[in-house]
Amino acid sequence: MKFKDSQHTFLDSEVEIEQDAAIGVGVQIYGTTHIGKGACIDGPSVIKDALVGADAKIRPFCHLEGAHVKAGAIVGPFARLSLVPKCVNKPRGQFC
């Protein structure tokens, strides 16, 4: 894996990152996240308990929580993906 700036990147202890993945400046990765081979995560982005497939690209300013990004997919920039069990009245910042 390649870090553009490891001093400004946070990885939780449970995170798994496969070879040839690229992690950008300001990326924060938490929980049971798995980053596939050759994936590219541009910063600043936040990823928690997510699966990012091989060769997927996460563009800048994305927030993924519980999301499953398929191999080769491109997400963002400025995207928010999460598992929302149901929408409540007038959700803010969520897509239903």
C-alpha positions as CSV (number, residue, x, y, z in Angstrom):
1,M,0.0,0.0,0.0
2,K,1.1,3.6,-0.6
3,F,0.5,6.6,1.6
4,K,0.7,10.1,0.2
5,D,1.4,11.4,3.8
6,S,1.3,8.8,6.6
7,Q,1.6,11.5,9.2
8,H,-1.8,12.9,8.2
9,T,-3.7,9.6,7.8
10,F,-5.5,7.6,10.5
11,L,-6.0,3.9,10.4
12,D,-7.9,2.0,13.1
13,S,-6.3,-1.3,14.3
14,E,-8.9,-3.5,12.7
15,V,-8.6,-2.0,9.2
16,E,-7.4,-4.3,6.4
17,I,-5.7,-2.9,3.3
18,E,-4.5,-5.0,0.4
19,Q,-1.4,-4.5,-1.7
20,D,-1.2,-1.7,-4.2
21,A,-3.9,0.4,-2.5
22,A,-3.2,4.1,-2.4
23,I,-4.3,6.2,0.6
24,G,-4.4,10.0,0.2
25,V,-3.7,12.9,2.6
26,G,-6.2,13.3,5.5
27,V,-7.9,9.9,5.0
28,Q,-9.5,8.4,8.2
29,I,-10.4,4.7,8.1
30,Y,-12.1,3.1,11.1
31,G,-13.6,-0.2,12.3
32,T,-13.9,-3.3,10.2
33,T,-13.1,-1.7,6.9
34,H,-11.5,-3.7,4.1
35,I,-9.8,-1.9,1.2
36,G,-9.2,-4.1,-1.9
37,K,-6.2,-4.5,-4.0
38,G,-5.4,-1.4,-6.1
39,A,-8.1,0.8,-4.6
40,C,-7.4,4.5,-4.4
41,I,-8.8,6.6,-1.5
42,D,-8.4,10.4,-2.0
43,G,-8.4,12.6,1.0
44,P,-9.8,14.0,3.0
45,S,-12.3,11.2,3.2
46,V,-13.7,9.2,6.1
47,I,-14.5,5.4,5.8
48,K,-16.0,3.3,8.6
49,D,-17.0,-0.4,8.6
50,A,-17.1,-0.4,4.8
51,L,-15.9,-2.7,2.0
52,V,-14.1,-1.0,-0.8
53,G,-13.5,-3.4,-3.8
54,A,-10.4,-3.9,-5.8
55,D,-9.5,-1.0,-8.1
56,A,-12.3,1.1,-6.7
57,K,-11.8,4.9,-6.5
58,I,-13.0,7.0,-3.7
59,R,-12.7,10.6,-4.7
60,P,-12.1,13.6,-2.3
61,F,-14.5,14.5,0.5
62,C,-16.4,11.3,0.7
63,H,-18.0,9.7,3.8
64,L,-18.7,6.0,3.8
65,E,-20.2,4.1,6.7
66,G,-21.3,0.5,6.3
67,A,-21.1,0.9,2.6
68,H,-20.1,-1.8,0.0
69,V,-18.3,-0.3,-3.0
70,K,-17.9,-2.8,-5.8
71,A,-14.7,-3.5,-7.6
72,G,-13.8,-0.8,-10.1
73,A,-16.5,1.6,-8.9
74,I,-15.9,5.3,-8.7
75,V,-17.5,7.2,-5.8
76,G,-17.6,11.0,-5.4
77,P,-16.3,13.5,-5.0
78,F,-18.5,14.8,-2.1
79,A,-20.5,11.6,-1.7
80,R,-22.0,10.1,1.4
81,L,-22.9,6.4,1.4
82,S,-24.3,4.6,4.4
83,L,-26.6,1.8,5.4
84,V,-29.8,3.5,6.7
85,P,-32.4,1.0,7.9
86,K,-35.3,3.3,7.5
87,C,-35.8,7.0,7.0
88,V,-37.2,9.1,9.8
89,N,-39.2,12.3,9.4
90,K,-37.2,15.0,7.6
91,P,-33.8,13.3,7.5
92,R,-30.9,15.7,7.2
93,G,-27.9,14.8,5.0
94,Q,-29.2,11.3,4.2
95,F,-30.6,9.9,1.0
96,C,-33.6,7.6,1.3
